[in-house]
Amino acid sequence: MVMPREIRIYGLTTIPEIGPGDDLARIICEAAEREGVGIKDGDVVVVVSKAVSKAEGRYVELSKVEVSEEARRLAEATGKDPRLVEVILRESRRVVKVARNHLIVETRHGFVCANAGVDRSNVKGTGDVVLLLPVDPDASARRIRERIERLTGKRVAVVITDTHGRPLREGQIDVAIGLSGFPAFKDYRGTADIKGYVLRVKRIA
């Protein structure tokens, strides 16, 4: 008998509000046990970047930000808070596109997205504190994975995601910005497809 392939997705609903210094891996493990799911060998634990950033204390108070002339110019063009624009610029390698209400940049990590991932929502309840992306999402994923494995004795993978908009697409999607425990690509280059054609560029993320 051929067993069907299966993917099961469990959304943990009892994760508390995360704060600086919290042991995020332990919180995840405790929630998984509490909800009757547990952590098993081969699980992929998907963690939103906001939770990681909160645990790592990646907060910025806009009242303490000194605004540059470049930030003032871009704030004028976009209609955004100059202090927010300054934070975005500090988190960016380059500006990709400027339009009213839009500032698309390439982050220090190499992600092309709006506002360098700097976010006001679900942070402090006011617009005066923003949250930055993790400094090194891959390293964050590795630390969480290693901690989960120490706590449970199970081998897992960890993916950190962030919500991005995409060109020519309405709405937002989740994008993997960090991972640990499995390769980022499955490389089919040099192998033959089912008709015998040798693949040259097939490299699936």
N, C-alpha and C positions, 0 to 999 in steps of 0.2 A: 504494500500500500504506500503510495506517495503522499507524504504529509504536505499540506498547503503551507506556503510561506505566510507569516503573520507578523504584523506590527501592532503593538498595543501602546496607547498613549494615555498616561495618567496625569491629570492636572492636580497638583497639590493645592488644597483650598485653605489650609490652616497655617500657612506661613505668616508669622507676625510681621509687623512693621520692622524693617531692618535699620539699624543705626551704626555709626562708626565703631569699629572694633568688634562687631558681632562675629561669632563663629558661624559663618554662613553654611559651611558643610554640615556642622552638627545640627543646625536648625532644619536643614533639608532632610537629614537622616531621621530626626525625631518626628517630623511631619509625615514622612513616608511610613514610619512604623505606626503612628497614631491613626493614620487613614487606612491601615490594613494593606498597604502596598509593599512596604519594605524595599530594600535595595538588594538586587540580585546580580550575580555575575553576568557581564555582558550588557547591563543597562547603560543607556545613554541619558545622562542627566542634563537637561537643558535649563539654563539659568538666565534670566533677563539681566541685561547689563546694568539696569538701574539698581537692582538689589546688590550687585557686586560693587558698583560705585558708592552706594551708601555705606556698605560695610568697610570700604577702603577710605571713607571720609573725603570724597572728591567734591566737596561743597565749595562754592565761592559766593561771598556776600558782595552784591553789586555796589553797595554803599562804600566799599573799600577799594573799588577799582578806579585807577587813574586812566582817563580816556586819551588816546593819541589822536593826532590830526587825521590819520588814515581812518580810524574808527568813526570819527565825526563825519567825514566825507561819505563813508559807506552808510552810516545811519541816516544821513540826509537822503541818500538815493533809495534806501530800502524802507524807510519809515520805522526802523527798529530803534530800540533803546540804545544809545551810544555805548553805555556800559556793557550791555550784552554783546554788542558788536566787538568791543575790545576783547572780551573773553573769547569769543569765537576766533578772532584773529590769532590770539595767543595759542590756540589749540590747532592751528592750521599751518600747512605747508604753503598753500597758495589759494587764491580766490578763483573759482571756476566761472561763476555767473552771478551777476548782480541785477536785480529787478525789484519793482515795488513789492514789498512783503517777502522777498526771497533773497537768500544769501547762500549760494551753493559753494562749498569749499572742498579741498582735499585735506583731510586731517593729517596729523603727524603720523598716524598709523598707515595712511594710504587709502582710507575710505573716502569716496566722493559722496557727500551727503549734505543735507541742509544743516546749517548752523553748527557744523563740526560735532553734531551729537549733543550739544549743550542744551539742557532741558530745564524748563520751569515746572512742568506738570508733575504732580504727585511727589513733590519735594518737601516744601515747608508750608504750603498753603498760601504763601504770598509770592509776589513776583520778584521779591528782592533777594532771593537765594536761588542759585542755579546749581545744577549737577553736571559734572563733566564725565566723559567716558573713562573707563579704567585706563591707566597709563599703558599697561601692556596686557591686553585681554588674553593672549595665549598663556602668559605667566600666571594670570589670575585663574584661568581654567586648570592649569597644572596644579596649583596649590589646592584648589577645591577638590580635584580628583584625588590627589595624594592623601588629603585629610579624610575624605570619604572612605578610601581604601583602608586607612589605619583604623577608623572607627568601626567598620563593618567586616573587614576581611574579604570584601568582594572587589573584583576587578571591574571597573566601570570606565566610561568615557564621559567627558564633560564638554558641552558646547555653550558658549556665551552668545546671546543674541541681542540685537538692537533693532528698533523699528525705523525703517528708511522708506522714503518715497522713491519712486523710480521714474525716469523720463517717460512720457507718453502713457502713463498709467495712473488711473484714479485710485485714491486710497493708498495705504501703506502696507508694506510686507515686512516680515522679520528676516533679518540677514545674520548669518553666523559671522561674528567678529573675532571670536577666539575659540580655540579647541585644544583638547588634550586627550590622548588615549587611543586615537586612531588617525590614520592619514587623511589629509584634506582632499586628496584626489585619488580616483581610481583610473589608472592609465591603461588605455586599450591600444595605444599606438604600437604598430608592428604586429598586432594580432589580426586574425581573419574574422570577418563577420559570418553569419549563417550561410551566406552565398559564396564564401571564399574570398571576398574582396578584402585586401589588406588595408586596415585603417591607418590613417596618417595623422589625424589631428584629434582623435577622440580621447578626451581627457576630462572626465566628469567630476565636477566639484561635489 
